[in-house]
């Protein structure tokens, strides 16, 4: 067992070594939850279908916050287990053979609350009237047992029973909604591989609206909004279908079956992306499109961050830099400022701040620093300037297609870009990604040609 743990240690996330267990992987979660908003009471059953790694599993761990564990089974048999400090350490009655499939069943209950982190509470958040989940990066164990590492992606079925006055919204396709006496059970299926922190859930009193007409083969888009905010929402999110069309043009087909947005009654510091779902606060809805760049940012994460996920948290700039650059592309195409202007503004802002951020390994303390977002966007702009529009957008579509449903690293992206470049890109990435000093602002783009990916006239006029 000691040798197994030492071998696994090399694959632990360097920023969160207590989260996740690389000795096995989960390929499917089936969660059945019962939630009562008044007392904030959650009980649940989880069935995990998993596969052992290259070594036999004499023991393994799940992450689960401070709940009471009522029953636990591994392949139908009761194991020995301990549950302390957010770790559920499990020793099966019989070791799992290397490469073998096995199942874990966990029953738990308690009062869910956010887990503590350097950024405050993460995960399950009790609202004044309902609840939501905001798990990035390590909040998923606040509400269900999981192998909490971004590289361990699985399919999910989530059934939630709650009083019938409430709506339940989760990422994925709504299979059934079954009323029974005073409660309703909602069942969602997310078949695409999903990281644990990207499993989204919201429980509240919402009006459901359709965003545009997807037509045959289009992406169904829904909004779940408090009635009092419907008028403002209808203006603030009116151009989301146009964003979807643009991003499918530039990044390739939308990677999931549907896309939902939720607006809560309460304010949120920042919107929250989940797989197939984004959550916004009431403060992001003003009727004047004041947060439209965030609408673009969260939508872009469905390609970059959710479908194409990071192998570990050192590579988070691949999530946030791509989404930041998508904001600039939307501005450029919708009658706003061009990406070159926005890149210059971002560069000017970064030039006046400390030069101590290394994108390729920012450290846990700086992984959500705004400089990572801005510099990450500048990397994409520098690559665009080096490749030219035609090759740059082919490169983006290729990146999203080749790694759809998978996990990536910074090194993989550098190698991918090199395949589309006429000149070596090692120096570009060394200065922008691996060093801390801020390089000069990327050179201005040439005017797009008639057949380029970005036309001279934006097809989406301001509204």
C-alpha angles and dihedrals in degrees: 000000000000092000090049093052092047092051091050092049092076089062097048116116105263092217097045108023092163091061122079135005118239093195091088140011133222118225098181139021123194111192126186111187134181114196129183111192097199098061091023090236122165128183124173151168122216128192114192122192106202143168125221119233129235094301130057114266109235087162139357139172142234126196116240129155127230101311131132109257107216102179137000130187134178111198088342095305129106112250130197110259144169126202116201137135095006093306124114104199111197130193110188119223086242123023114254112244119244110273093007125137117239139170131227123197120193129181115194140164142179144097108312119222136163118281116239120256140158086268097050127259118353133191126015111037121189110217129198088264111011137348143261138195123233105169109162115158110356107350100104094094088062088083112014140022111259148152090254105206124112093230094059101083123178143166118258140209112189124188116186125186116195138146111299094242088072132074121218119212122186134164112272138033121329104234101178142354110199122185117205122175105308098343137068128208117214119195121197130183123204105184097175117091107270133190114232094244090055096060101113129199135171129180118191148106105289141161112224118222134176119238108217128319111289093198122199110339094001128130114265108230123192136180125209108200141163109257093240091060099046096103094050092042092053089061100036094052098032093107097047092099088055089050089052090052092049095047091048087053094048102032104026132250118346103264100223138052099250144357128223133183125199127199113199126211089240134064122262126200090226134355117266125228122211131167108290090349140076127191124211131185125235086253090066091062115074105142090244100082088249092152099038093121087060090051087056092044095054093044091052090055089069087073100029114042100009108045092023102040133184123255091224138348095271087078098053092123087073087065101040101033092054092047091048091052090049087060089057093046091052090050090050093050099041101055098273131113116314120251090250091060093045090048089053092051092048091049092050090052093049093047090065095052134075115288097221103108120107109192095204091059112007095167125236093279094060102031092107097034111133089233089067090057094047096043090045089056090049091054090058090047091050090051090049091051091049097047102033123233100284095053093036095058092042086054093051093048090048092050092052093045101045094047099036108146091004142097130255144188136211090256090055091053093049090051091047094052091048090062090063099041126097090204131038114278098196094103092047093055094040092058099038103035111020101037130059103219113096112246120217117284110278113265119265117274120250115247109278115254122236090262097041125121093250112052121214092243118050113237093213110067119204114271 
